Amino acid sequence: MEVPKPDLILDCKGLLCPMPVIKIAKAIKTIAVGQVLEMQATDPGSRPDMEAWTKQTGHELVASHEGNGVFTFYVRRTK
């Protein structure tokens, strides 16, 4: 899996649902269309939350992975 270089990193470790989604919804507005935001979370519920949020908003979930209890998501702003 090729991981894109993020333009912004959002640390949501230690936060529970729905806070990671709330924070990424706010942060994605601070980057330009086409740029990539990396979000790190420790809540296992963040995986289905991120899949649902990107489908709902139209932003692109470029890649995701899990390691050492941290879920990392790469989201490209599309609009």
Protein Blocks (a to p, Z undefined) as FASTA:
>chain_A
ZZdddfbdcdfehiacfklmmmmmmmmmmpcehiacddddfbfklmmmmmmmmmmnopac
fbacdeehiacdddddfZZ
